[in-house]
Amino acid sequence: MTRRSCPCGLPETYEACCGRFHSGAAAAPTAERLMRSRYCAFVKGDAAYLLRTWHPRTRPGTLEPDPGTRWTGLEILDTRDGSAFHSTGTVEFRASYRGGSLHERSRFERVDGAWVYVDGDFLS
């Protein structure tokens, strides 16, 4: 039996990687890991996790991921700040899906010690 790597692109299994963040067993330690876990939540259709990790001031009332979107890969292009020593950070990424890709620079902040997604700019 082969063990598949996490959909976020890191070599660990889903359970050892983003699954522990999704279940609440651990919190993402950096803005990049939160970004990866949020991508993985889109792959898994986990709207509750996406809402839970969205900044309260920018969080939508509801979120319904499109079940027809087939995410195929994540590429981290740039990371600025976002470590345990920062209160803000940005992550630029390209998320591929069947038929296209999404290129975004996302902003993250720490709220009560936990990283949350604030918003992002779509890039061409």
N, C-alpha and C positions, 0 to 999 in steps of 0.2 A: 504494500500500500504506500503510495507516494503522498506526502503532505504538501498541500498547496500553500504558496506564500499568500500573505494578506493582500487583498485587492488594492491597498494603498501603495503597493510597490516595494515595501520592505520585505526582507526574506523570512521573517517569522510567520508562523501560522496566524490566521485571523484571531483565534482565541488568545494567543500570547501577545498579539499586537493591538489592533484597534478594538477587538472584542472586549477586552478588559475595560476600555474607556466607555464603550457602549453600554456595558452592564452596570457601570457605576463602581466597579471594583477598584478603579484607579482613575486619576485625572491626568489629562495630557500635560506633560511637564514643560512643553515649549509651544510657541505659536505654530511652528511647522508640524509638530505631531498632532495638534488640534486640527490643523488644515487637512492632514492626511486622514484623520479619523472622521472628519466631516465628509470628505470625498467617499470614504468607505461606507458611511451612513447613507449617502445617496445611492451607492451601488446596492446596498441591502434594503433600501426603502424605509429606513429608520427615521421617520419624521420627528418622533419624540426626542431623539438625541439631538437632531439638528436644532430644534426649538430650544432645548435645554442649554445648548452651547452658543446661543445667539445672544448678543448684548441686549439687556432689557429695553434700552432706549431705541433700538432699531429693529427689534424682533417683530415679525408679522404675527397677526392673531392666529392664523392657521397656516399650514404648509402641507401640500399634497404632492410629493415627488411623482413625476410621470412614470408609471410602471412600464411604459413602452420604450423608455430610453435605456439603451444598453451601453453602460459605461465600459470602456475598454482599456483605460490606462491613465496614469497620473505622472506628470513630469514636473518636478520642482525646478523652477528656473532661477529664482533668487530668493534669499531670505535675509531680512534686515532686523536686527535686534530680536526680541521675542524669546529670550532665554530666561532662566530663573532669576537673572539679575536685572531684567527689564520690566517695565510696566506696559509697554506697547511693543508691537512688532508688525512687520509686513511680510507677506509671502506671495511671490509671483509664481503662478503655476499654469500649466496647460493640462486640462482634463479632456481626454478623448472619449468620444462616444461613436457608436456606429453611425456613420454619415457626416461626422464633423468633429469639431473641438471647441472648447471654451477656454479663452485665455484671460486671466484675471489677476489683478494685484489686490489682495485682500488685506484688510486692516484688522488687527486683533488688539484687545486690551485685557488686562487682568481685573476681574471683579471679585472681591473677597478672596483673593489669592488664586482664583481659577481663570485660565485663559478662555476668552469668548470671542466669537466672530463679531465684528462691528459692521463692516460693509466692504465693498470692493468696487474697483473700476474695471470695466471690460476693456481689454486691449485688442488691437487688431493684429 
